[in-house]
Amino acid sequence: MSELDNPDGDARPRRRFWATMPRGTFARVFILLALLATVVVLRRKAGAIAGCMNQAFMLPPPRAAGTAPDGGDGSARGSIRVRLQEPEAAKR
């Protein structure tokens, strides 16, 4: 009966390809291929990503002195009032 199962007469029985692969190999290969695809996509879109990040973190242009954010002259709102007070003379 063993001669019918193994016609070549090998001592060990033949196993299928999927059975010879170590466990977890396909999961590792799939994860590595997914990471490689992610790197390739990010490299292709690096310019667009950099431009988007540049616009996102860009500071607004500075306003001219004395102008308000709403376009007015800034005299009604946002003005700073300072009162100077001289220290009293030291008494001896």
Order of alpha helices (4+ residues) and beta strands (2+ residues): alpha-alpha-alpha-alpha
